[in-house]
Amino acid sequence: MNRIDIEINLSRDRAWLLETLAAMPPEALHAPRTRSEHDPGKWWSFADHFIHTTLIERTWNDMIRRHLRGEPALPRRLRPGGTPQSRDEVMAGIHQWTEAWADEHRGKPLDDLVRISLATRAETLALLAELTDDQLREKIPGAPWADGTIGGILAANADHARMHHAWASQGPGLPT
Protein backbone atom coordinates (compact mmCIF):
# COMPACT_ATOMS: atom_id res chain seq x y z
CA MET A 1 0.00 0.00 0.00
CA ASN A 2 1.41 3.40 -0.88
CA ARG A 3 1.76 6.44 1.34
CA ILE A 4 -1.07 8.39 -0.31
CA ASP A 5 -3.57 5.53 0.06
CA ILE A 6 -2.54 5.00 3.67
CA GLU A 7 -3.03 8.65 4.54
CA ILE A 8 -6.37 8.80 2.72
CA ASN A 9 -7.63 5.72 4.57
CA LEU A 10 -6.46 6.99 7.94
CA SER A 11 -7.93 10.46 7.41
CA ARG A 12 -11.22 9.37 5.86
CA ASP A 13 -11.99 6.75 8.47
CA ARG A 14 -10.96 9.00 11.36
CA ALA A 15 -13.18 11.82 10.11
CA TRP A 16 -16.09 9.40 9.75
CA LEU A 17 -15.55 7.97 13.22
CA LEU A 18 -15.20 11.36 14.91
CA GLU A 19 -18.34 12.66 13.18
CA THR A 20 -20.23 9.52 14.20
CA LEU A 21 -19.13 9.59 17.84
CA ALA A 22 -19.57 13.37 18.17
CA ALA A 23 -23.18 13.03 16.99
CA MET A 24 -23.97 10.70 19.91
CA PRO A 25 -25.32 12.05 23.15
CA PRO A 26 -22.93 11.27 26.04
CA GLU A 27 -25.30 8.68 27.52
CA ALA A 28 -25.24 6.71 24.23
CA LEU A 29 -21.47 7.12 23.83
CA HIS A 30 -20.84 5.69 27.29
CA ALA A 31 -23.67 3.11 27.40
CA PRO A 32 -22.66 -0.54 27.82
CA ARG A 33 -22.49 -2.26 24.42
CA THR A 34 -20.23 -5.34 24.51
CA ARG A 35 -18.86 -7.55 27.26
CA SER A 36 -15.24 -7.13 28.21
CA GLU A 37 -13.07 -9.95 26.92
CA HIS A 38 -11.05 -9.79 30.14
CA ASP A 39 -13.77 -9.41 32.76
CA PRO A 40 -17.23 -10.64 31.67
CA GLY A 41 -18.72 -8.56 34.50
CA LYS A 42 -17.65 -5.37 32.72
CA TRP A 43 -19.12 -3.85 29.60
CA TRP A 44 -17.47 -1.71 26.93
CA SER A 45 -19.08 1.35 25.40
CA PHE A 46 -18.48 3.06 22.07
CA ALA A 47 -16.03 5.32 23.95
CA ASP A 48 -14.17 2.31 25.39
CA HIS A 49 -13.81 0.76 21.93
CA PHE A 50 -12.58 4.10 20.56
CA ILE A 51 -9.88 4.58 23.20
CA HIS A 52 -8.84 0.93 22.80
CA THR A 53 -7.95 1.60 19.15
CA THR A 54 -5.71 4.44 20.31
CA LEU A 55 -3.74 2.09 22.56
CA ILE A 56 -3.27 -0.37 19.71
CA GLU A 57 -2.22 2.37 17.28
CA ARG A 58 0.37 3.63 19.76
CA THR A 59 1.63 0.09 20.28
CA TRP A 60 1.90 -0.56 16.54
CA ASN A 61 3.87 2.68 16.12
CA ASP A 62 6.28 1.52 18.83
CA MET A 63 6.53 -1.91 17.19
CA ILE A 64 7.37 -0.37 13.81
CA ARG A 65 10.03 1.86 15.36
CA ARG A 66 11.62 -1.14 17.12
CA HIS A 67 11.69 -3.00 13.81
CA LEU A 68 13.32 -0.05 12.05
CA ARG A 69 16.02 0.08 14.76
CA GLY A 70 16.76 -3.60 14.10
CA GLU A 71 15.27 -4.75 17.39
CA PRO A 72 12.69 -7.52 17.75
CA ALA A 73 9.39 -5.85 16.90
CA LEU A 74 7.17 -8.30 18.73
CA PRO A 75 7.92 -9.29 22.32
CA ARG A 76 8.31 -12.98 23.06
CA ARG A 77 5.63 -13.95 25.51
CA LEU A 78 7.00 -16.56 27.89
CA ARG A 79 5.74 -18.37 30.94
CA PRO A 80 7.78 -17.97 34.16
CA GLY A 81 9.72 -21.16 33.30
CA GLY A 82 10.75 -19.73 29.92
CA THR A 83 8.46 -21.77 27.67
CA PRO A 84 6.33 -19.90 25.12
CA GLN A 85 2.83 -18.96 26.15
CA SER A 86 -0.09 -20.52 24.29
CA ARG A 87 -2.24 -18.32 22.05
CA ASP A 88 -4.94 -18.35 24.75
CA GLU A 89 -2.41 -17.18 27.37
CA VAL A 90 -1.16 -14.42 25.07
CA MET A 91 -4.70 -13.24 24.35
CA ALA A 92 -5.62 -13.30 28.05
CA GLY A 93 -2.65 -11.03 28.78
CA ILE A 94 -3.57 -8.69 25.95
CA HIS A 95 -7.19 -8.50 27.13
CA GLN A 96 -6.01 -7.71 30.68
CA TRP A 97 -3.70 -4.97 29.34
CA THR A 98 -6.40 -3.38 27.16
CA GLU A 99 -8.93 -3.58 30.00
CA ALA A 100 -6.57 -1.63 32.28
CA TRP A 101 -6.26 1.04 29.56
CA ALA A 102 -10.05 1.17 29.13
CA ASP A 103 -10.49 1.44 32.91
CA GLU A 104 -8.03 4.34 33.01
CA HIS A 105 -10.08 6.28 30.45
CA ARG A 106 -13.62 5.03 31.15
CA GLY A 107 -16.16 7.81 31.61
CA LYS A 108 -13.96 10.60 30.23
CA PRO A 109 -15.67 13.08 27.92
CA LEU A 110 -15.26 12.46 24.20
CA ASP A 111 -13.18 15.62 23.86
CA ASP A 112 -10.57 14.18 26.23
CA LEU A 113 -10.52 10.86 24.39
CA VAL A 114 -10.13 12.62 21.06
CA ARG A 115 -7.24 14.69 22.44
CA ILE A 116 -5.46 11.50 23.54
CA SER A 117 -6.12 9.78 20.23
CA LEU A 118 -5.11 12.86 18.23
CA ALA A 119 -1.66 12.84 19.82
CA THR A 120 -1.26 9.20 18.79
CA ARG A 121 -2.57 9.85 15.27
CA ALA A 122 -0.06 12.72 14.96
CA GLU A 123 2.70 10.22 15.83
CA THR A 124 1.35 7.82 13.21
CA LEU A 125 1.32 10.50 10.51
CA ALA A 126 4.81 11.67 11.49
CA LEU A 127 6.03 8.07 11.24
CA LEU A 128 4.36 7.71 7.83
CA ALA A 129 6.14 10.89 6.66
CA GLU A 130 9.52 9.55 7.80
CA LEU A 131 9.29 6.19 6.04
CA THR A 132 10.69 5.45 2.60
CA ASP A 133 8.65 3.52 0.06
CA ASP A 134 10.91 0.51 0.64
CA GLN A 135 10.28 0.69 4.39
CA LEU A 136 6.51 0.79 3.82
CA ARG A 137 6.86 -2.52 1.96
CA GLU A 138 9.03 -4.17 4.65
CA LYS A 139 7.44 -7.07 6.45
CA ILE A 140 7.62 -7.25 10.21
CA PRO A 141 8.45 -10.86 11.12
CA GLY A 142 5.53 -12.50 12.90
CA ALA A 143 3.13 -9.57 12.50
CA PRO A 144 -0.34 -11.02 11.90
CA TRP A 145 -2.03 -7.73 10.96
CA ALA A 146 -2.98 -6.83 7.41
CA ASP A 147 -0.31 -8.18 5.06
CA GLY A 148 2.40 -7.87 7.72
CA THR A 149 4.06 -4.91 5.99
CA ILE A 150 4.72 -1.64 7.76
CA GLY A 151 2.39 0.16 5.34
CA GLY A 152 -0.33 -2.44 5.76
CA ILE A 153 -0.13 -2.23 9.54
CA LEU A 154 -0.30 1.57 9.49
CA ALA A 155 -3.36 1.42 7.22
CA ALA A 156 -4.96 -1.23 9.45
CA ASN A 157 -5.53 1.44 12.09
CA ALA A 158 -8.46 2.69 10.00
CA ASP A 159 -9.97 -0.79 9.65
CA HIS A 160 -9.40 -1.50 13.34
CA ALA A 161 -11.43 1.55 14.40
CA ARG A 162 -14.29 0.69 12.00
CA MET A 163 -14.29 -2.92 13.20
CA HIS A 164 -14.61 -1.86 16.85
CA HIS A 165 -17.35 0.62 16.00
CA ALA A 166 -19.23 -2.16 14.21
CA TRP A 167 -18.88 -4.48 17.20
CA ALA A 168 -20.20 -1.79 19.53
CA SER A 169 -23.05 -1.05 17.11
CA GLN A 170 -24.07 -4.71 16.99
CA GLY A 171 -23.51 -5.32 20.68
CA PRO A 172 -26.36 -6.67 22.77
CA GLY A 173 -26.67 -3.36 24.57
CA LEU A 174 -27.47 -3.04 28.22
CA PRO A 175 -26.28 -5.78 30.55
CA THR A 176 -28.90 -8.01 32.11
C-alpha positions as CSV (number, residue, x, y, z in Angstrom):
1,M,0.0,0.0,0.0
2,N,1.4,3.4,-0.9
3,R,1.8,6.4,1.3
4,I,-1.1,8.4,-0.3
5,D,-3.6,5.5,0.1
6,I,-2.5,5.0,3.7
7,E,-3.0,8.7,4.5
8,I,-6.4,8.8,2.7
9,N,-7.6,5.7,4.6
10,L,-6.5,7.0,7.9
11,S,-7.9,10.5,7.4
12,R,-11.2,9.4,5.9
13,D,-12.0,6.7,8.5
14,R,-11.0,9.0,11.4
15,A,-13.2,11.8,10.1
16,W,-16.1,9.4,9.7
17,L,-15.6,8.0,13.2
18,L,-15.2,11.4,14.9
19,E,-18.3,12.7,13.2
20,T,-20.2,9.5,14.2
21,L,-19.1,9.6,17.8
22,A,-19.6,13.4,18.2
23,A,-23.2,13.0,17.0
24,M,-24.0,10.7,19.9
25,P,-25.3,12.1,23.2
26,P,-22.9,11.3,26.0
27,E,-25.3,8.7,27.5
28,A,-25.2,6.7,24.2
29,L,-21.5,7.1,23.8
30,H,-20.8,5.7,27.3
31,A,-23.7,3.1,27.4
32,P,-22.7,-0.5,27.8
33,R,-22.5,-2.3,24.4
34,T,-20.2,-5.3,24.5
35,R,-18.9,-7.6,27.3
36,S,-15.2,-7.1,28.2
37,E,-13.1,-9.9,26.9
38,H,-11.0,-9.8,30.1
39,D,-13.8,-9.4,32.8
40,P,-17.2,-10.6,31.7
41,G,-18.7,-8.6,34.5
42,K,-17.7,-5.4,32.7
43,W,-19.1,-3.9,29.6
44,W,-17.5,-1.7,26.9
45,S,-19.1,1.4,25.4
46,F,-18.5,3.1,22.1
47,A,-16.0,5.3,23.9
48,D,-14.2,2.3,25.4
49,H,-13.8,0.8,21.9
50,F,-12.6,4.1,20.6
51,I,-9.9,4.6,23.2
52,H,-8.8,0.9,22.8
53,T,-8.0,1.6,19.2
54,T,-5.7,4.4,20.3
55,L,-3.7,2.1,22.6
56,I,-3.3,-0.4,19.7
57,E,-2.2,2.4,17.3
58,R,0.4,3.6,19.8
59,T,1.6,0.1,20.3
60,W,1.9,-0.6,16.5
61,N,3.9,2.7,16.1
62,D,6.3,1.5,18.8
63,M,6.5,-1.9,17.2
64,I,7.4,-0.4,13.8
65,R,10.0,1.9,15.4
66,R,11.6,-1.1,17.1
67,H,11.7,-3.0,13.8
68,L,13.3,0.0,12.0
69,R,16.0,0.1,14.8
70,G,16.8,-3.6,14.1
71,E,15.3,-4.8,17.4
72,P,12.7,-7.5,17.7
73,A,9.4,-5.8,16.9
74,L,7.2,-8.3,18.7
75,P,7.9,-9.3,22.3
76,R,8.3,-13.0,23.1
77,R,5.6,-14.0,25.5
78,L,7.0,-16.6,27.9
79,R,5.7,-18.4,30.9
80,P,7.8,-18.0,34.2
81,G,9.7,-21.2,33.3
82,G,10.7,-19.7,29.9
83,T,8.5,-21.8,27.7
84,P,6.3,-19.9,25.1
85,Q,2.8,-19.0,26.2
86,S,-0.1,-20.5,24.3
87,R,-2.2,-18.3,22.0
88,D,-4.9,-18.3,24.8
89,E,-2.4,-17.2,27.4
90,V,-1.2,-14.4,25.1
91,M,-4.7,-13.2,24.3
92,A,-5.6,-13.3,28.1
93,G,-2.6,-11.0,28.8
94,I,-3.6,-8.7,25.9
95,H,-7.2,-8.5,27.1
96,Q,-6.0,-7.7,30.7
97,W,-3.7,-5.0,29.3
98,T,-6.4,-3.4,27.2
99,E,-8.9,-3.6,30.0
100,A,-6.6,-1.6,32.3
101,W,-6.3,1.0,29.6
102,A,-10.1,1.2,29.1
103,D,-10.5,1.4,32.9
104,E,-8.0,4.3,33.0
105,H,-10.1,6.3,30.5
106,R,-13.6,5.0,31.1
107,G,-16.2,7.8,31.6
108,K,-14.0,10.6,30.2
109,P,-15.7,13.1,27.9
110,L,-15.3,12.5,24.2
111,D,-13.2,15.6,23.9
112,D,-10.6,14.2,26.2
113,L,-10.5,10.9,24.4
114,V,-10.1,12.6,21.1
115,R,-7.2,14.7,22.4
116,I,-5.5,11.5,23.5
117,S,-6.1,9.8,20.2
118,L,-5.1,12.9,18.2
119,A,-1.7,12.8,19.8
120,T,-1.3,9.2,18.8
121,R,-2.6,9.8,15.3
122,A,-0.1,12.7,15.0
123,E,2.7,10.2,15.8
124,T,1.3,7.8,13.2
125,L,1.3,10.5,10.5
126,A,4.8,11.7,11.5
127,L,6.0,8.1,11.2
128,L,4.4,7.7,7.8
129,A,6.1,10.9,6.7
130,E,9.5,9.6,7.8
131,L,9.3,6.2,6.0
132,T,10.7,5.4,2.6
133,D,8.6,3.5,0.1
134,D,10.9,0.5,0.6
135,Q,10.3,0.7,4.4
136,L,6.5,0.8,3.8
137,R,6.9,-2.5,2.0
138,E,9.0,-4.2,4.7
139,K,7.4,-7.1,6.5
140,I,7.6,-7.3,10.2
141,P,8.4,-10.9,11.1
142,G,5.5,-12.5,12.9
143,A,3.1,-9.6,12.5
144,P,-0.3,-11.0,11.9
145,W,-2.0,-7.7,11.0
146,A,-3.0,-6.8,7.4
147,D,-0.3,-8.2,5.1
148,G,2.4,-7.9,7.7
149,T,4.1,-4.9,6.0
150,I,4.7,-1.6,7.8
151,G,2.4,0.2,5.3
152,G,-0.3,-2.4,5.8
153,I,-0.1,-2.2,9.5
154,L,-0.3,1.6,9.5
155,A,-3.4,1.4,7.2
156,A,-5.0,-1.2,9.4
157,N,-5.5,1.4,12.1
158,A,-8.5,2.7,10.0
159,D,-10.0,-0.8,9.7
160,H,-9.4,-1.5,13.3
161,A,-11.4,1.5,14.4
162,R,-14.3,0.7,12.0
163,M,-14.3,-2.9,13.2
164,H,-14.6,-1.9,16.9
165,H,-17.3,0.6,16.0
166,A,-19.2,-2.2,14.2
167,W,-18.9,-4.5,17.2
168,A,-20.2,-1.8,19.5
169,S,-23.1,-1.0,17.1
170,Q,-24.1,-4.7,17.0
171,G,-23.5,-5.3,20.7
172,P,-26.4,-6.7,22.8
173,G,-26.7,-3.4,24.6
174,L,-27.5,-3.0,28.2
175,P,-26.3,-5.8,30.6
176,T,-28.9,-8.0,32.1
